[in-house]
Amino acid sequence: MYVHTQSSSYMKLELKQRAIQLRRDGKSYSEILSVIGPVSKGSLSNWLKPIKLTADQKNRILNNINNGREIGRQKGGWTNKKKREERIQAIQNRASMVFKKNMRHPLFLGGLLLYLAEGSKKMERFQFMNSDINLIKIMLEWIYIFENLKKNQIHARLYTHKIYYKKNYESFWSKNVCIPLKNFSKTIYKPSVHKVKKNPHYKGCLRIEVSGSELYWKIMKWRDMLYQNLL
């Protein structure tokens, strides 16, 4: 038992001396542990507390820490990018089957072409805006049938001129396209040089939107498949 205890003490002393030397060389705690093996943080801290580092050694340790963080950020960014690409690929694989099933359906093709002509492509999100209530209705029906969404899952925002702010066009659109008013974002009023309404049928432009990016990526896949079939 004595021999074993004495041997352990010698090993611990050797580890301590090695750790001190590495610290004097300007190594960080993590670098020291990677060399000497598993040692409790409490023991390592007690061993190294008396060691005074030079400015150069402190800068080296700080640079290593920052480099390690940068490497970690890069790895994290690459991992997230890979996950995003895999998610989009899975979405578009499912979208491919939907296109093959519905490519000759008039509403499917009509809605797809309508979005490709008038829908937003700047953001990775489904957004469609128009002043024609019938086009809005067609687009909504397309979403309900081929995306299987419910009316309360659609969000809307009205864009109109400031001279119409008392007209309550939000209620008009809500009633006619069956989107609850609670799903409307705050109306955007644009300045206008006109003081009198010139078009009696104008009720502003309504933008409909679906949360998330899944439908957008489906549409991008359907667009590519449509082009392949037509061109």
N, C-alpha and C positions, 0 to 999 in steps of 0.2 A: 504493500500500500504506500509506503514511504517513497519507494523508487518511482512508482507511478505518479505520485503527487509532485515529486521533484522534477520529473520529466515534463509534466504539464506546465510547471512554473517556468522551466527553461524555454519551452515553446512559446509561452505567452510573452516572455521577455524578448524573445527573438522577433515576434510579430510586432511588439511595441517599438523596438528599435528600427525595424523595417518601415513601419508607418511613419515614424518621426523623420527618417531620412527622406522618404517620399514627399512628406509635407514640406521639408526644407528645399526640396527640388521644385516646389511650386505646384504640387499635385492637389487636385480637389479631393474631397472626401470620397466621392463615388469612384474616382480613379484609384485611390488608395485601396478601397475595398475590393476593386476588381483584381488587384495584385495579391493582396495578403489573404483574401478569402473572407468567410463570414466572421465578423466581429460585431458585437453589439454597438449601436450608435453611442450609447452612454460611455462605454470603455474607450472608443475611438476619440470621443470628444475630450475625455479626461487626459488621454495621452497627448493630444495635440494642442490643448489649450495654452500651454506655456510657449508654443512656437510663435515667434513674431515674423510675419511675412514682409518682404520688401514690396515696394510699390509695383515693381515689374511682376513679381509673383502674384500679387493680388489681381493685376490686370489680366494676366494669363488665365487665372482661374475664372475670372468674370467672362472673358472671351469664350472660354470653353463652355461655360454654362449657357451663354447666349447662342453659341453655335449649336449646342445640343437642342435648345428650344427651337431654333430655326429648322433643324433637321426634323424635329418632331412635328412642326407645323407643315413642313413639306410632305412628310409621310401621311399626315392626317388629311391634307388637301388631296393627295393622290388617291387615298382610300375612298374619300367622299366622292371624288370624280368618278372612280370606277363603279361605286355603288349606284351613282346617278345614271351612268351609261347602261348598267345592267338593268336598272328599273325601266328606263326608256325602251330598251330592247324588248323587255317582257311585255310592256304596254303595246308596242307596235307589232309584236308577234300575234297578240290577241286581235289587234285591229285588222291585221291581214285576213284573218278568217271572217271577220264581219264584212269586209269589203267583198270578198268572193261570194258570200251568201247574198248580199244585197246590191251588187253592182248593176243589176238591171231594174231595181226598184225605182220608180220615177221620183218619189219623195227623197230617197237617199241621195240620188245623183243631183236632184234639184237643190237640195239643202247644201250639199257639198260645194257645188258650183257657186251658189249664193255666198257662202262663207269665203270661198277663195277670191271672189270678186270684191266683197264689201267688208269682210271680217278683218280684225286686227291680226297682224303678223309681227308686230314689234315686241310684244310681250309673250312669254310662254304661258299664255292663259287665254281661254276662249272669251272673246269680247266681240260683240256685233252691235253696230249702231245704225239706226235709220229713222227717218221721219215718216216713212210709209208703214202704217200700222199693219197692212196685210203682209209685208215682208217680215216684220217682226213676228207675226203669228206663224208664218211658215217656218221660220227659224226655230221658234219655240216647239212647234209640233215635231220638227226634225230631232230636237234634243230629247223630247219626251219619249219618242218611239225608239230611236237608235242608241241613245245613251241611257235610257230607262231612268231618267231623273224625274223627281216630283216637282210640282210648281213652287213649293216653298224652298226648294234648293237653288232657285234662280234668283240672282240679285239684279237690281236695275238702278239706273241713274238717269235723270232727265237733264238735258241740255237745252236751254232756250234763251231768248233775249230778255233783258231786264224789264222791258216795257210790259212783259206778260207775267210778272211775278205775283199778281193778284188773281190770276186766272185759275189757279188750282189745277193745272194740267196733270199733276201727279195722280189725282183721283180719276181723271179721264183715262189715262194709260192703265192704271191699276185695274179698273173695271173692265176695260176692253181686252186686255191681254192676260187677265187673271193672275197677276202677280200681286201678292199682298203688299199694302203700303209699308208695312214694317220691314220689308225687304228692299225698300228704296233707300239709297244713300242720299245725302243732302244735294239738292238740285244746284246745278251750275248755271248761273245767269251771266250771259255775255252782254257787254255794252252794245248799244245800237244807236245809229244816227236817226232812225225813224221814231216818230212820236205816236204814229197811228198804225194799227195793224193793217197790212196790205193784203195778206193771204188769209181769208177766213177759215181755211181748212188746216192751217198750220198749227200744230200742237207741240212743237218742239221736236227734238231728236231723242229717242230712247236708246240707251245702251244697256244690253243685257249681258250678263257675265256669269260664268260658272267657276266656282272656287277650285283651286288646284290647277295642275298643268296636264293632267292625264288626257282630257278631251283634246287639248291643243296638240299633243303628240300623236294622238290617233288621227286627227285631221291631217297632219303632216304626212303620215304614212298613207292615208287614203289619197292624198294629192299625188304622191309619187306613183302609186299604183294606177291611178287614173291616167296620168301622163303616159305610163308604159303601155296602157291599153289603147290609147288614142293616137300616139305619135309614132 
